[in-house]
Amino acid sequence: MKFRKKLFANIGYTGKMIVLMWQNDKMYLFYMLLDIIAYSSLPFISMYLVQQSIQMLEAGAEFRLYVPVVLGFIAAYCAMSCLHNYLNYKRDLHANVISFRLYQNLFEKTLSIDYEMLLDKDIQEKKELAHKIIVNNQFSQIVNNFHNFISKVIVLVGLIAVLSQIDFWILIITLAIVVVNTAVARYRNKFRRAIDVDLNPLQRRVMYFFNIGSSFSFIKEIKTYKMEKELLSRYSAIQSDICKGLDKTIHLSLAGYIIANVMNLLLDGVAYTYLGFRVLVSKTMSIANFSMFLNAIYNFNSAVGTIIGTFENMSANGRYLQDYFDFMALKTMRDKAGNELRALPESKSYSFAFDNVSYRYPHQENYALRNVSFVIEPNEKIAIVGENGAGKTTLTLLLMRMVEPTEGRILLNGVDIREYDESEYRNLFSTVFQDYKLFSFTIQDNITALSNVNASRMESAINRSGIRKKISALDKGAHTYIDKLYDNDGVVLSGGESQRLAIARALYKGAPIYVLDEPTAALDPRMENEIYMKFRDITEEKTTFYITHRLASTHFCDRIIVLKDGEIEEIGSHSELMHSDGYYAELYNMQAQYYYEKS
């Protein structure tokens, strides 16, 4: 039953492998099939070369007849060997093409996958296992297993025809030895993937440490707080756990190789003894046939071992192929929505309504937001405030449709936002995230978000964000790379400069809705005030959301939504909330007292 299940699984893996080759590079499939034919012919040419050579020597054939036969076999072997090497070379070239395309497919899938899915540890595991088809060269191993399997099946059919001429029992003995070797290999392969899966989280942590060591921001923190020793200690602990897992793999391999060597020595003894008996005692075999049958037994042993071994490897490695397909088959919000989506309203003004919205992060029991309801009128300026963990970022993610409500719904102009195409919906927003990221591309690339450049719009964004002075001081201006990844002359921006560049990106897009999550956290008070004054003018006829800890920056907002422990505590204007003397007034006065004391 298990064999049948594995057989059908391998057939499925083989089908998927062929589909991948056909989709990504058809020539690879062509070269592989030709190589199978060339590779399968080599054992027979070698075997008959020895047999014919010895037979002619035993018969005392003339040298002029001997040489053409031997050279003919050698030439045939050389031609097929060269053809095999050439086809192998072409396969390697095209395998690189397939690997690049597989990586591109994975990268594209990762970019298209929902933000909420990326928060899920299980999805992260799927992504990392899928990448092993490239990182660990699993696809090449799967293809090579298929190549070797088919080649050896062809060889095996021919060898059975040859060995059937001597004795049925020699086949049985050889097959029994191969089965023992295969059973050991099967046991070894059974645990290899399990160990690999166990090591995967540890390897992810190792990569995190590598990323720490290559990040300017982390290096500053490490040196300032003298974290080197403790980081090395934690890294060593992880490496120690990885080494334990690798030790298990090595011990399994060592035991398997020892048993295989013992069984192969046993086969040598049986083959030499039996064939020697036929030549020396029963006189039923010539020396030429002795050499041919001995060669055939070794090739039979190799062919059966390879067939069973590659069958097991196809099953083990095929799971990595399955990991790739499982990840690529993950359904995103866009996939689930289908084609029945509304067109966005043709309007310059947008209203929002949160209707009893609750949200819980994947695999979490507690809600990050609970029963949140409010309405935002077109062109309204809204501040969202609260202490850390109150739910401000979660509310922003829901608004941006990075995550979907666990309960309730969010309406845009009276329509559930899930009825719109998520990409088109998100295009309504210009956003500065609290944890904004700049790419190691040029300043221009970062401002335009890799879109077509509108020079006048970019200049306006640079001026309004307050980054003009910095860019003008650079030799390459907006064409200067950020960091040193692409160019040693790249610029390392300060925190304030980086934030102004992120603001410039939002201004360049100029969408009808702005979401600004702590947009001035890294700016000095003068620049912060200047930016807020500019934002007030820029967003005059736009719906705008400000997420902030600095309550002094909420004065110019129409209303303030105050969050506490994932629920709405208060809603109103600054003056209304101060007059009610509630939670907002308490937070505001707590911040204000520091300024009073300083004064």
C-alpha positions, 0 to 999 in steps of 0.5 A: 500500500505504501509502495503504491502510494509512493509510486503514484506520488512519484508519478505526480512529482514527475509530471509536475517536473515535466510541466515546470521544464515545459513552461520555463525552458522546453529545450531542457526537456529535449536535451535531457531526452537525448542525453538519456539515450546517449548515457544508456548506451555507454555500459553496453558499448564498454561491455561488448568492447571487452567481450569482443576484444578478449574473444578475438585474442582467445581465437588468435584473430589477425591483428589487422582484423582486431584493430578495426573492431577495437577502435570501432568500439572505442570510437563509438564509446568516445562519440557517445561519451562526448555527446553525453558530456555536451548534452550535460553541459547544455542541460547545466546551462538551461538548468540555470535558466529554469532556476532563475525563472523559478526564483522569479516565480517565487519572488513574484508570488511573494510580492503578490501575496497578502500582507496578512498571510506574511504575518502567518508563521506557517506561510513563512515556513511554506515560503522558505521550504519552497525556496529550497528547491533553488537554494539547495539545488533540489530541482536539479537533483529531482531532474537528475534523479529522473534522468538516472531512473529512466537511463538505468531502466533502459540499461536494466532491460538490456542487462536482464537479456544478457544475464538470463543467458547464464543462470537465474540464481545469479540474478536473484543473489544480485537483486537481494544484495541491491535490495539490502543496500536500498533498504538502508538508503531508504531508511536514511532518506526517510529522516533526511527531510524530517531533519531538514524541516527541523533545521529550517527555523534555525537556519532562518535565525542564522540568516537573521544574524547575517542580516544584523551583521550587514545592516548599518542601523544594527551595527550602530546599536550593537557597538553602542550597547556592546552587544557583540559578545552576547550576539556571538553567544546566541549565534553559537548556540544556534549553530550548535543546534544546527550541528547536532542536526547535521551530525544525525545526517552524517551518522545516518550516511556513514552507517549506510555507506558501511553497509553498502560497502560490505554488501558490494564486497559480498557481491564481488565474492559471489560473482567471482566464485560462481563465474570462476567455477563456470570457467575452471570447473564446469568448462561452460564459459569462455574467458571472454564471456566471463569478463562480459558477464562479470561486467554485466553483474556489476552494471546490473547491481548499479542499475537496480541500485540506482533505480531503487535509490533514485525512486526513493530520492524522487519521493524525498526530493519530490516533496520539495517540488510539492513545497514549491507548488503548494506555495505557488498555489496559495490563494490571495484575496485577489484570487478569492475575489474572482472577477466579479469586482466593482469599479472604483467610484469616479470621485475626487471625494471619498468617505469611509465607514467602519461598521463594527470592525474587529480584528485578530492577528493569525494564531492569536486569541486576543483581538487587536481591535474590537467593535470599532465603528465610526464614519469619516466624511469626504475631505475630513482630517482625522487624527488617530491617537492612543498609547502603544498597543492601543490598535492604531497600526492595526486600524491603519492596516485595515484601512489600507486593506493590508489585512481583512476584518475578522468581523464587521466591514469597512465601507468606501462611499457606502460599498464594502471595500472587499468588492473592489480590486485590492490593488486599485483600492490601495492606489487611492492612498499616499502613505508614510508608514511608521516603519517606512523603507527606502530601497537601495536604488537611486533617490529618484527611484525612491521618490517615484516608487519606480514609476515613470518620472514626471520631472515637475512633480518630482521637483515639487515633492522634493521641495515640499518635503524639505529634502531639496538642500540635501539632494542639491549637495550631492554630485549626482543629485536625485540619481545618487544611490542610497547606501553602498549596495549598487554604488560606492558613492552612494549616500547614507541618509540620516533618520530625518533625511530618510523620513523626508524622502519617504514623505516626498514619495507620498507627495509625488504619488499625490493620491486622493487619500493620505495616511500618515503614520508618525510622518515626522517622528525623526524630524526636528521641531522646526521641520516638523512644524513646516511639514505639518503646515505644508500637509495642511495645504496639500491635503486641503481637498483630500481625506487624511488620516494622521496616526501620531503619539504627539498630541500637539500635532492634532490641533488642525484635525477636524476630529480625533479618534482616541483608541484604548486597548483596541477599542474606541474610547473617544471621538471629537475635535481637540477642543471638544475632547479637552472640554470633556476632560476624559482620556484624551485630555489626560494624555494631552496634559501628560505630554504638555507638562514636560513642556511646562516644566521645561519652560 
